[in-house]
Amino acid sequence: MTGPTGTQLADDQLAAALLDADHRVLVMCLFQITGDRKWIRDRYRPVRDSNLIADEQAGFDAEIASEIRDAARSVADLPPAISDPGDELMTELMGACLGQHVPPEYAPMMREEMGFCSRDVPVNSVSQLSVLVVGAGASGIAVGVRLLRMGVTFSIVERASSVGGVWRDNRYPGAGVDTPNHAYSFSFMPPHDWSRFFAPQPELEGYLVHTAESTGLAPNIEFETTLRSASWLADEKQWQVELETVDGTEIRLVDVLIPAIGQLNVPRLPLIEGMSVFEGPAFHSQEWPADIDVTGRRVAVVGTGASAMQIVPAIVEHAESVTIYQRSPQWARSVPRYHDPIPAGSRYLFDRLPFYAAWFRFTMLWRYGDGLLPSLRIDPDWPHPERSLNKSNDRHRQQMTDQIIAALDGDEDLIAQCVPDYPPYGKRILLDNGWFEALQRPDVELVSAEVTELSSGGVVAADGQDRPADVVVFATGFHVTEGAARLNICGLGSSLADAWADDDPRAYLGIAIPGFPNLFVMQGPNTGLGHGGSAILQAESQARYITSCIAAMNDRGLAEIEVREAPYHDYNARLDAEHEQLIWSHPGMSTYYRNSSGRVVMVMPWRLVDYWRMCHDVDLSDFRVAERP
């Protein structure tokens, strides 16, 4: 008697995997593999689902779901009938996948994001330019891979000994991403085998290391190399950069400079007394010591932002007690499946079933994309501006208030401390991954009073109490407005620090600044995402724009390219006017999105698709250019 063949085993594995599949994604795979339009008719149209992690059954009854799985099993090894749907069909498919209308302008962006068409910028001649990228985090990797594919001569300098940026530096307990990983990943990489929908820090760091190595980017990265200064040489039309390496100081000339250091890398510590008096360890969350153990210790956490909401649920089971100091409460969305592993069958299908990974990525990008932005627009006739912006925003407020009340099990004292008095989404929206459950523990205290000083053995708050602590963690955010200005960059007669003085950074598309030729900033002013989306998607949009500038310089023999004052001022005027209509300009709150003058400087007011379109191809009429001699 013989056992099952390899083919039978593979078919059985596929059949088992399909039970875990997202059925709305399966339907899209069936259409592209077979080309049969029956798969996008009403019988196979999923129920619209706006949950952050949608139900994999997609609303299909058992009979139709079984039919879909059987069909997918039978076509998994066939060559695809449609590799790239094109824009018109793509629009139809997106709507069919989600069970809702999707505007046609999303089709070209999603085709690139899903790998149906290339995002690379072609270079029509051998590259004559040299490029220096500063930083080997996600942004540096995104632009580096594109430069590598173009055949441009470039290096990435990285101050640390490995890649990873924020995912290398932030190793505190509970650190993880707040965007699903299949949206928070590179479009040019094969599907990654993520363990969870929201992966923890070690997986994210490992993914960036793997990307640098598998793409061939690693040899272009110079580790333990810090940019000390950069000066534009007008006669040579080059950047003179001073680098500090393990071997000493090096001076280098490059044609193009790309700071890719991001915004969240310089810790902000509160200005309080007693920092040198406290006898235990006191540190910023980004600088969590590798050798510290909080087991059995009294831990004070200062701040209730994103880092605190990850740290507290991760340590409460081990610490003797946790005291949290809150300046103002935060809106947090409930994510019931935040810690869920991705079903094993679904992970198998990413490699086994054509188009499965692409359409799974699409569903995640869409649910974390632009859908929220219309509800963040101020209605001037709304009668309750003190609590919300418009009818939709008020509904969101009620929903999240109800979630908080339910999560706190009716504890009136905690509810009073945890429900914000400003409109939802006015500050960065946070994810409840066990935060409210942790607050109800008898060994956890929430103190709604600002910290005023540290004593030798505790934390003194504005309520006058000195509460004991063995360890103090400052989850107090970052200096976000300096960005690339901290790199000591000097352009045509002025420094970037001067250009961005008074906490007022500005750039064209968040990328280019007048007076700074051949300088392209990544994750610059007004490119953060306040309404949702993926920072990696943003980085890839910026990388496309920057490489299109470099390709244009190379192919047209340009030595110099500098954004003109008129388009720069026009862009920022339009940006400011748009922000005046959006929630982040609401006067009833403070947020790091705004500078000391109240101008929104961190997040963008545009939809993701609008910014993608703006960044897709350079218009050289926006720039002053000079040809190579």
Helices and strands as residue ranges (DSSP letters): H 6-18, H 23-34, G 37-40, G 42-44, H 62-75, H 86-98, H 106-113, E 130-134, H 138-150, E 153-158, H 166-169, H 201-214, G 218-220, E 221-223, E 226-233, E 238-245, E 248-254, E 256-259, E 282-284, G 285-287, E 298-302, H 306-315, E 321-325, E 332-334, H 344-352, H 356-367, G 373-376, H 391-407, H 412-418, E 430-432, H 435-439, E 444-447, E 451-454, E 458-461, E 466-468, E 471-474, G 483-487, E 489-490, H 496-499, H 535-555, E 558-563, H 565-579, G 583-585, H 608-616, G 620-622, E 623-627
